[in-house]
């Protein structure tokens, strides 16, 4: 934690979690300015990402407000602002160089003064060319280190101070993270300590200076370093202190320029704009990489999804597979087995995004092979469950329906593992949903045993399976579409094509939007004779 009400170190496992003020959140931030479910942090493959969930006051990444619903990649030392807290991203090991600040409030109280906001107006005209040149160097920087170096080089050249550092305060200014430092000779030098009073003032948004005493003997200065002058300037990005530029002069070093404060005041203004611009470019690059990864996942997913309609053996079928914006956690497969039997699999991986899509692809491939290896769907699902339980994160599971359609017996032998959303439509127009799921979802208990049930069908009967995005789709008033509306609609239809197209159309009309709340998959299979 960098600033805000006291919190313990927040350790997040690879399972990620929800950030918010609700007691059910994995990362609890109890403050009125934090929404109940404010943001989600997750680990996908080799990187962390954060998504704003519509938090009332927004979620800020490196002072830039992220778009609600869009995942943003996180990197080491990133800073998240949520409500009154500023949190720094990092491993449990130390990720930054930090130094303590010197408790010097009483010693230098009489020597510290705030710089008026209009100080820049006093800058001599002949100094403007130097400032313009420095501003150009800062804006030409292509990364954080190059930009920090340009800011400090410009400050030293334009002020006469002996050394400079770019800092970020930690623990309300008791410590600082040193981002960059150098002296007038161009070499990098370290600082033993910094003035806490100056840091705290600048962290509050004020530009402050430590003036030289009028006496020739300065006596003991802060931290016994014989510092006779210092300047502390906040670099603001969108009205938030992004970092602090700290300058000092010691002993017999050159006299500080008379307009140093005005020069630095102008410099940090242009630096704030340049920092914001660079951060936005970096976030855009991260988003491009993330979108590229998601597009690749969706392309791979489309490769393993079977044809979305037609004839297979003695059955005809139709499927509507509507993933989210990039990739889906829904699983669907249809394929032939021996003796003209046909296997149909439909499931829903918990969660959304690329993590759910990867687990879906792995599960579908494994289940496809297991259905060919085992004669009984219960054994195939049991093998998949053991496989997933051993490998998937603890918070991931799969609700799954697997059925084997036999044209000779006109029976469907099935396993319902936590799914429950399906309908049997007879050729006479009557529709009903068999009893709710008889088994727990996949991935909860690795040793679970899955047994089969049998559904007897007649010529022209249809079996429709859907993910929960259909029955749980809310209307603008909060009502769910529900299974009764599904029955009522299907009783008026008689073909798999109409089943899926009309059902999804009616759900969209009910929701009054084309953007449904969840991934949506609907499959309808009909006995031809």
C-alpha positions in Angstrom: 0.0 0.0 0.0 1.3 3.5 -0.9 -1.4 5.6 0.6 -4.8 5.4 2.2 -6.3 3.9 5.3 -4.2 1.2 7.0 -4.3 -2.2 5.3 -2.2 -5.3 5.6 -0.1 -6.3 2.6 -2.6 -7.7 0.1 -1.4 -11.0 -1.2 -3.2 -12.2 -4.3 -2.9 -15.9 -5.4 -3.0 -17.0 -9.1 -6.7 -17.5 -8.6 -7.2 -13.7 -8.5 -10.4 -12.3 -7.1 -12.9 -9.4 -6.8 -11.8 -6.1 -5.3 -14.6 -4.2 -3.4 -16.2 -3.3 -0.2 -18.4 -6.3 0.0 -17.4 -8.8 2.7 -17.6 -11.5 0.1 -14.8 -10.0 -2.0 -11.5 -11.7 -2.0 -9.8 -8.3 -1.7 -11.7 -6.2 0.8 -11.4 -2.4 0.6 -14.0 -1.1 3.1 -14.7 2.5 2.1 -17.9 4.3 0.8 -16.1 5.4 -2.3 -15.4 1.8 -3.3 -18.2 -0.2 -4.9 -19.4 -3.5 -3.5 -17.8 -5.3 -6.5 -15.4 -2.7 -7.8 -12.8 -4.5 -9.9 -11.6 -7.9 -10.8 -7.9 -9.0 -10.7 -6.9 -12.2 -12.5 -3.8 -14.1 -13.6 -4.0 -15.3 -17.2 -1.2 -17.5 -18.5 1.9 -15.4 -17.7 0.5 -12.0 -16.7 -1.8 -10.3 -14.3 -4.7 -8.1 -15.5 -7.4 -5.9 -13.9 -10.9 -5.1 -15.1 -13.1 -2.4 -13.7 -16.6 -3.8 -12.9 -18.3 -0.4 -13.1 -17.0 1.0 -9.8 -18.8 4.3 -9.0 -15.6 6.3 -8.8 -13.6 4.3 -11.4 -10.3 2.4 -11.2 -7.1 4.2 -12.1 -3.9 2.5 -13.4 -0.9 4.7 -13.2 -3.3 7.7 -12.7 -5.1 6.8 -16.0 -8.8 5.8 -15.6 -9.3 2.4 -17.2 -12.4 1.6 -19.3 -15.1 -0.3 -17.5 -15.3 -4.0 -18.6 -12.0 -3.9 -20.5 -9.1 -5.9 -19.1 -5.9 -4.0 -18.6 -2.5 -5.7 -18.2 -0.5 -5.1 -15.0 3.2 -4.8 -14.8 5.7 -4.6 -11.9 5.5 -1.3 -9.9 2.2 -0.2 -11.5 0.0 1.8 -9.2 -3.7 1.2 -8.8 -5.9 3.8 -7.3 -9.2 2.5 -5.9 -11.2 4.8 -3.7 -8.9 6.3 -1.0 -6.2 3.8 -1.6 -3.1 3.8 -3.9 -1.7 0.3 -4.2 1.5 -0.7 -5.8 1.8 -4.0 -7.8 4.7 -6.2 -7.0 5.9 -9.6 -5.9 6.2 -10.4 -2.2 9.9 -9.7 -2.6 11.1 -6.1 -2.6 10.6 -4.6 -6.1 11.7 -1.1 -5.7 14.6 0.9 -4.1 13.3 2.9 -1.2 15.0 5.2 1.4 13.7 6.7 4.6 13.0 10.4 4.9 14.5 12.5 7.7 12.2 13.7 10.4 13.1 17.4 10.2 9.9 19.3 10.7 11.0 21.3 13.7 14.5 22.0 12.4 13.6 23.5 9.0 10.1 24.8 9.7 11.3 28.4 9.5 13.2 27.8 6.2 10.5 26.1 4.2 8.1 28.1 2.0 5.5 27.3 -0.6 6.0 28.5 -4.2 3.2 30.6 -5.5 1.4 29.1 -8.6 2.3 32.1 -10.7 6.1 32.0 -10.0 6.7 30.9 -13.6 5.7 34.3 -14.8 9.0 35.7 -13.5 11.1 33.6 -15.8 13.3 35.8 -17.9 12.7 35.8 -21.6 16.3 34.7 -22.4 15.6 31.5 -20.3 12.6 30.5 -22.4 14.7 29.0 -25.2 16.4 26.7 -22.7 13.0 25.7 -21.3 11.6 25.0 -24.8 14.7 22.8 -25.5 14.2 20.9 -22.3 10.5 20.4 -22.9 11.3 18.9 -26.3 13.8 16.4 -24.8 11.2 15.3 -22.2 8.5 14.8 -24.9 10.8 12.9 -27.1 11.4 10.2 -24.4 10.2 6.7 -25.4 10.1 5.0 -22.0 10.0 5.8 -18.3 13.7 5.7 -17.7 14.5 8.0 -20.6 11.8 10.4 -19.6 13.0 10.5 -16.0 16.5 11.2 -17.1 15.3 14.0 -19.4 13.3 15.6 -16.6 16.2 15.6 -14.2 18.8 16.7 -16.7 16.6 19.6 -17.6 16.0 20.6 -14.0 19.7 20.5 -13.2 20.6 22.5 -16.3 18.0 25.2 -15.7 18.3 25.7 -11.9 21.9 25.4 -10.7 21.1 22.8 -8.1 23.8 20.2 -7.6 21.7 17.0 -7.7 18.3 15.8 -8.5 16.0 12.8 -7.9 12.6 11.7 -9.1 10.7 10.1 -6.2 7.4 8.6 -5.3 6.3 8.8 -1.6 5.4 5.7 0.4 3.7 5.5 3.8 2.6 9.2 3.8 6.1 10.3 3.1 7.9 8.3 5.7 9.8 6.6 2.9 10.2 7.3 -0.8 10.7 5.1 -3.8 13.7 6.4 -5.8 12.8 6.3 -9.5 15.8 8.1 -10.9 18.7 10.3 -9.7 21.7 12.2 -11.0 24.1 15.2 -10.5 25.2 18.1 -12.6 28.2 16.2 -14.0 25.8 13.7 -15.6 26.8 10.8 -13.4 24.3 9.0 -11.2 24.7 9.6 -7.5 22.7 8.4 -4.6 20.9 10.2 -1.8 21.3 9.1 1.8 18.0 10.7 2.9 15.4 13.3 2.0 13.5 16.0 3.9 10.3 14.5 5.2 8.6 17.9 5.5 9.4 18.8 1.9 8.2 15.4 0.6 5.0 15.6 2.6 4.2 19.1 1.3 4.9 18.1 -2.3 2.9 14.9 -1.9 -0.1 17.2 -1.0 0.4 19.0 -4.3 2.4 22.0 -3.2 5.7 23.1 -4.6 8.0 24.0 -1.8 11.6 25.2 -1.3 14.1 25.1 1.5 15.9 28.5 1.6 19.5 29.2 2.6 20.0 30.9 6.0 21.2 34.5 5.9 24.1 33.6 8.3 27.3 32.5 6.7 27.5 29.4 8.9 24.6 27.2 8.0 25.2 25.0 11.0 23.7 21.5 11.0 21.5 21.0 8.0 19.2 18.1 7.4 20.8 14.7 8.0 24.2 16.4 8.6 24.6 16.8 4.8 25.2 20.5 4.8 22.3 21.1 2.4 21.8 24.9 2.1 19.0 24.9 -0.6 16.4 22.4 -1.7 13.3 22.4 -4.0 10.5 19.9 -4.1 8.1 19.9 -7.0 5.1 17.6 -7.5 4.6 16.3 -11.1 0.8 16.1 -11.5 -1.1 13.8 -13.9 -4.9 14.4 -14.0 -4.8 16.3 -10.7 -3.0 13.4 -9.0 0.6 13.6 -7.7 2.4 11.1 -10.0 5.9 11.7 -8.7 8.1 14.3 -7.0 11.1 16.1 -8.4 13.6 16.7 -5.5 16.6 19.1 -6.0 19.2 20.2 -3.5 22.5 22.1 -3.3 25.2 21.4 -0.7 28.1 23.1 0.9 30.0 25.4 -1.5 28.2 24.2 -4.6 27.2 26.8 -7.3 24.6 29.4 -6.4 21.0 28.4 -7.4 19.5 30.5 -10.2 17.2 33.2 -9.0 14.3 32.0 -11.1 14.9 28.3 -10.3 11.5 27.9 -8.7 9.7 29.4 -11.7 11.8 27.3 -14.1 10.9 24.1 -12.2 7.3 25.1 -11.9 7.0 25.3 -15.7 9.1 22.2 -16.1 6.9 20.0 -13.9 3.8 21.2 -15.8 5.2 20.1 -19.1 6.6 16.9 -17.4 3.1 16.0 -16.1 1.7 16.3 -19.6 4.5 14.2 -21.0 4.2 11.5 -18.3 0.4 11.3 -19.0 1.0 11.0 -22.7 3.7 8.3 -22.3 1.5 6.3 -19.9 -1.4 6.4 -22.2 0.8 5.1 -25.0 2.1 2.3 -22.8 -1.5 1.3 -21.8 -2.5 1.3 -25.4 0.4 -0.9 -26.3 -0.6 -3.3 -23.4 -4.2 -3.3 -24.6 -3.0 -4.1 -28.2 -1.0 -7.1 -26.9 -4.0 -8.2 -24.8 -6.4 -7.9 -27.7 -4.0 -9.8 -29.9 -3.8 -12.6 -27.4 -7.6 -12.7 -27.0 -8.1 -12.7 -30.8 -5.6 -15.7 -31.1 -7.6 -17.5 -28.4 -10.8 -16.9 -30.2 -9.3 -18.1 -33.5 -8.1 -21.3 -31.8 -11.5 -21.7 -30.2 -13.3 -21.4 -33.6 -10.9 -24.1 -35.0 -12.2 -26.7 -32.5 -15.9 -25.8 -32.6 -17.8 -28.2 -35.0 -20.1 -27.1 -37.8 -23.0 -25.1 -36.3 -25.7 -27.1 -38.1 -26.7 -29.8 -40.5 -27.1 -33.5 -40.5 -25.1 -36.0 -38.5 -26.0 -39.7 -38.8 -29.7 -40.1 -38.2 -30.1 -36.7 -36.6 -30.3 -33.1 -37.7 -29.1 -30.3 -35.4 -28.5 -26.6 -35.1 -26.3 -24.6 -32.8 -25.9 -20.9 -32.0 -22.6 -20.2 -30.4 -22.3 -16.6 -29.2 -19.1 -15.9 -27.3 -18.4 -12.8 -25.4 -16.5 -9.9 -26.9 -13.3 -11.9 -27.5 -13.5 -15.5 -26.3 -16.0 -17.9 -24.8 -16.0 -20.2 -21.8 -18.9 -22.2 -23.4 -18.1 -25.7 -24.6 -19.9 -27.4 -27.4 -19.1 -30.6 -29.5 -21.1 -33.0 -31.6 -19.5 -36.1 -33.2 -20.2 -39.6 -34.3 -19.5 -42.7 -32.2 -19.7 -46.4 -33.2 -23.0 -48.0 -34.2 -24.4 -44.7 -35.6 -24.6 -43.2 -32.2 -23.9 -39.5 -31.8 -22.4 -37.7 -28.8 -23.4 -34.2 -27.9 -21.5 -32.2 -25.2 -22.4 -28.7 -23.9 -20.9 -27.0 -20.9 -20.0 -23.7 -19.3 -16.7 -22.9 -17.7 -16.9 -20.7 -14.7 -15.6 -17.2 -15.2 -15.0 -15.3 -18.4 -12.2 -14.3 -20.8 -9.1 -16.0 -22.0 -8.6 -18.2 -18.9 -12.1 -19.7 -19.3 -11.5 -20.1 -23.0 -8.3 -22.0 -22.5 -9.9 -24.3 -20.0 -12.8 -24.9 -22.3 -10.5 -25.9 -25.2 -8.5 -28.3 -23.0 -11.7 -29.8 -21.6 -13.4 -30.2 -25.0 -10.3 -31.9 -26.5 -10.0 -34.3 -23.6 -13.7 -35.1 -23.5 -13.8 -35.8 -27.2 -11.0 -38.4 -26.9 -12.5 -39.9 -23.7 -15.9 -40.4 -25.3 -14.3 -42.5 -28.0 -12.3 -44.5 -25.4 -15.1 -45.3 -23.0 -18.4 -46.8 -24.0 -20.2 -45.2 -21.1 -20.6 -41.3 -20.9 -20.4 -41.5 -17.1 -16.9 -43.0 -17.3 -15.8 -40.4 -19.8 -17.0 -37.5 -17.7 -15.4 -39.1 -14.6 -12.1 -39.2 -16.4 -12.5 -35.6 -17.5 -13.3 -34.6 -13.9 -10.1 -36.2 -12.5 -8.1 -34.5 -15.3 -9.5 -31.1 -14.6 -9.5 -31.4 -10.8 -5.7 -32.1 -10.9 -4.8 -29.2 -13.2 -7.3 -26.3 -13.0 -7.2 -23.4 -10.5 -9.3 -24.0 -7.4 -11.9 -21.4 -8.4 -12.6 -22.9 -11.8 -15.2 -25.5 -12.5 -17.4 -26.7 -15.4 -21.1 -27.3 -15.6 -21.5 -30.0 -18.2 -24.2 -32.0 -20.1 -23.1 -35.0 -22.1 -25.5 -37.2 -24.0 -25.2 -40.2 -26.4 -28.1 -40.3 -28.9 -28.9 -43.8 -30.2 -31.1 -43.9 -33.3 -32.0 -47.5 -32.9 -33.3 -47.4 -29.4 -34.4 -43.8 -29.7 -32.9 -43.1 -26.3 -30.5 -40.5 -24.9 -28.0 -41.8 -22.3 -26.8 -38.7 -20.5 -24.8 -37.3 -17.6 -25.8 -33.9 -16.2 -22.9 -32.5 -14.1 -24.2 -29.4 -12.5 -25.8 -28.1 -15.8 -29.5 -28.5 -15.6 -30.5 -26.2 -18.5 -32.1 -28.5 -21.1 -35.5 -29.3 -22.5 -37.2 -32.4 -24.1 -39.7 -31.4 -26.8 -41.9 -34.1 -28.1 -43.2 -34.2 -31.6 -46.8 -33.3 -30.3 -45.5 -29.9 -29.0 -45.3 -30.7 -25.3 -42.1 -29.6 -23.7 -40.6 -30.3 -20.3 -37.3 -30.2 -18.5 -36.1 -33.4 -16.8 -35.1 -33.3 -13.2 -32.3 -30.9 -12.2 -28.7 -31.9 -12.4 -27.9 -35.2 -10.7 -24.1 -34.6 -10.3 -21.8 -31.8 -9.1 -19.9 -29.7 -11.7 -16.6 -30.9 -13.1 -13.4 -29.9 -11.2 -14.8 -29.8 -7.6 -13.9 -33.2 -6.4 -11.4 -35.3 -8.4 -12.7 -38.7 -7.1 -16.4 -38.1 -7.8 -18.3 -40.9 -9.7 -20.7 -40.0 -12.5 -23.6 -42.3 -13.4 -25.8 -42.1 -16.5 -29.5 -41.5 -16.9 -31.7 -42.4 -19.8 -34.3 -40.3 -21.7 -36.7 -42.2 -24.1 -37.6 -40.3 -27.2 -39.8 -40.8 -30.2 -39.6 -39.9 -33.9 -39.4 -36.1 -34.4 -38.5 -35.4 -30.7 -36.0 -32.7 -30.0 -33.6 -32.2 -27.2 -32.4 -28.6 -26.6 -29.5 -27.8 -24.3 -28.5 -24.3 -23.4 -26.0 -22.5 -21.2 -27.3 -20.5 -18.2 -26.9 -17.2 -20.2 -30.4 -18.0 -21.7 -32.5 -18.7 -18.6 -30.7 -16.3 -16.4 -30.6 -13.3 -18.8 -32.1 -10.3 -16.9 -34.6 -7.8 -18.3 -34.0 -4.1 -17.7 -36.2 -4.5 -14.6 -34.1 -7.4 -13.2 -36.4 -10.3 -14.0 -34.8 -13.4 -15.5 -36.0 -15.0 -18.7 -36.5 -18.3 -17.0 -37.3 -21.9 -18.1 -41.1 -21.3 -18.4 -40.6 -18.9 -21.3 -38.3 -21.4 -23.0 -41.0 -24.1 -22.8 -43.7 -21.7 -24.1 -41.7 -20.7 -27.1 -40.4 -24.2 -28.0 -43.9 -25.7 -27.9 -44.7 -23.5 -31.0 -41.7 -24.7 -33.0 -40.7 -27.9 -34.8 -37.2 -27.6 -36.2 -33.7 -27.3 -34.6 -33.0 -24.2 -36.7 -36.1 -22.4 -35.4 -35.4 -23.5 -31.9 -32.0 -21.8 -31.6 -32.7 -18.7 -33.8 -36.1 -17.9 -32.3 -35.0 -18.6 -28.7 -31.9 -16.2 -28.9 -34.1 -13.6 -30.7 -36.7 -13.7 -27.9 -34.0 -13.5 -25.2 -32.5 -10.4 -26.8 -36.0 -8.9 -27.1 -36.6 -9.7 -23.4 -33.2 -8.1 -22.4 -33.8 -5.1 -24.8 -30.2 -5.4 -26.0 -28.1 -7.4 -28.4 -25.3 -7.6 -25.8 -26.3 -10.4 -23.6 -25.0 -10.6 -20.0 -23.1 -13.9 -20.6 -21.7 -16.2 -23.2 -24.6 -17.9 -24.9 -24.8 -21.3 -26.5 -27.9 -23.1 -27.6 -28.0 -26.5 -29.3 -31.1 -28.4 -30.6 -30.9 -32.1 -31.8 -33.8 -33.9 -33.5 -34.5 -37.6 -34.0 -35.3 -37.9 -37.7 -37.2 -41.2 -37.6 
